[in-house]
């Protein structure tokens, strides 16, 4: 099988949707990840005809939608006060993904376990089971992007979930910035990783987390991470993320060139 290609999350380009998609094509990406939690691509705003138009527009640029991102600011899966809204909005993103013939929805998650005991949050477990049921019915994978939970905590979470439609989106930069080893996650879940965010960062320090850096200039062992994934016959996309750049387009272009050098031919 061929690799799924190099991609970019268009929200990091800081342009309107169509302009961002044109720029992604101009920068010679193959795949795009689309933010689907708010704005122009909010499922509540994008009608059926709008979804068809989006699909044709993306295809006309020679791109493919690799994933939708369901990241909801201020909503936590562990918060009883907001979890119902989080589940409902995630289900709408999953339904839109199916309409767009996109088989992957990703979501950044912070801690889903108790900070002291490591036990998975019962609120999060119940919410993820509901999300997993919807994903399974739609033939879509919902990929959690863990950051602050280490591999042992993620393992306990997945042992309780036992849901084949919930996978893992690897964000090694976010993990390193929280002091977590991404290689350990790959080794423990070789069959579950369906997407990688190509992102780098500095190591977390006592009392605070690290910060994002250009690809190859942080503490992520990118050669090790990519080599491990390739040895496992990983065929998901590599999606470049630059969430804090002050000059996103040249920085993303530079990261693309770095990533090309790191990937095997």
C-alpha positions, 0 to 999 in steps of 0.5 A, a space after each residue: 500500500 502507498 503512504 497516505 501522503 503529507 498533509 497540513 491542518 488548514 487552521 494553522 494557515 490562518 486563512 479562510 477555508 477556500 484560500 487555505 485549501 488553495 494554499 495547501 495545494 500550492 504548497 504541494 500537500 496531498 492531504 488536508 485536515 479540516 477543523 470542524 468544531 466551529 467557523 465555516 466548517 461547523 456541521 451546524 452551518 455546512 449544509 448538504 449542498 455545501 458539503 458536496 461543494 466542499 468535496 468537489 472543491 478539494 478534489 479539484 485542487 488535487 487534495 484529499 480530506 484526510 481527517 476532520 478535527 473535533 477539538 472543542 475549546 472549553 469542553 472536556 470529556 471529564 467534565 460532567 457539566 459539559 460532556 453531553 454537549 461534547 458528545 453531541 457535537 462530536 457526533 455531528 462531526 462524525 456524521 459530517 465526516 461520513 457525508 464527506 466520505 472521510 473515515 477519520 475524525 481526530 480530537 486532542 485530549 488532555 488528561 482522561 485519567 485521575 491525576 493521582 491514581 491513574 484510573 480512567 475517568 468514568 465520565 470520559 469512559 461513558 462519553 467515549 463509548 457513546 462516541 464509539 457507537 456512533 463512529 462504528 455505525 458510520 464506519 468512521 474512526 475517532 482518533 484520540 490524540 493523547 498528550 498528558 496521559 502516559 502510555 500506562 494510563 492510555 492503556 488502562 483507558 483503552 482496556 476499559 473502552 474495548 472499542 474498535 472504532 476508537 483509535 490513536 492520533 499520534 502527536 509527539 510534539 504535544 506529548 514531549 511538551 507534557 513530558 510523555 514519551 511518544 515512542 512508548 505509545 507507538 510500541 504499546 499501540 502499534 495497530 491503533 495509530 491511524 494518524 500522526 501530527 508532525 510536530 516538535 517541541 521542547 521537553 516539559 520542565 518542572 512546573 510547566 510544559 514545553 513549547 512548540 518548535 520548528 520541526 527538527 529543532 525540538 526534543 522529539 526523536 523524529 527519526 525514531 518516531 518515523 522509523 518506528 511507524 514505518 517499520 510497522 507499515 504505518 500507512 496513515 497521513 503525516 499532518 504538519 501542525 504549527 499552532 503557535 507560529 507567527 509566520 505560518 506559511 513559510 514555517 509550514 513550508 519549511 516543516 514540509 521540506 524537513 519532513 520530506 528529508 526525514 521520510 524514507 523514499 
